[in-house]
């Protein structure tokens, strides 16, 4: 695992955007794993005007269960607002789990298969939850996990309450699994701000434990963590 430290969120975002743009220059059909949350916003802002993305394939890491794509707090809305509405990308190449699917288990299987059919994730960008979650893989998740429905922890729902009216965050989500993430050819972690200090320190400690999901990344040989 490589580490890069930045003196500001601004420079972290600029470098993350460079990595993303370079991976598209290296392979215009690259398969990207894409995160949501506050941290990647600066990266997306810097990517939108520079991206020749037509053939890029994207898979979002996760989505809430029970809210539709046009819900203001859905990750689908987030992705359109911050990225997809501003770039030229073939809509057929954009993948986000459907949290409204009538059969959620079938939706998870479909999503995992679509990633496999695309030749697995090429470059996956990850945010870091305060409790070390990646995607919505909460503490205790087996490292062998694949795309599935998960229960969100109280702390994660609290951290994401801001966007939901009355703080009513869905209790479940669909997330790609830790094994799905580890299948990526390259992984870029973005972690910024005081609320992530503890999680960053724990990741730096080298401990590998299912109680700290991000520690699975120590098992991968091409991971870079960009942090402030
Ligand atoms: C949510 C997302 C994660 C993201 C995390 C951190 O829980 N499901 O994929 O990494 O939030 O978000 P933030 O960057 O807002 O701290």
Boltz pocket constraint, residues with backbone or C-beta under 6 A from the ligand:
constraints:
  - pocket:
      binder: B
      contacts: [[A, 35], [A, 36], [A, 37], [A, 38], [A, 39], [A, 40], [A, 61], [A, 62], [A, 126], [A, 127], [A, 128], [A, 129], [A, 130], [A, 133], [A, 134], [A, 135], [A, 136], [A, 156], [A, 160]]
      max_distance: 6.0
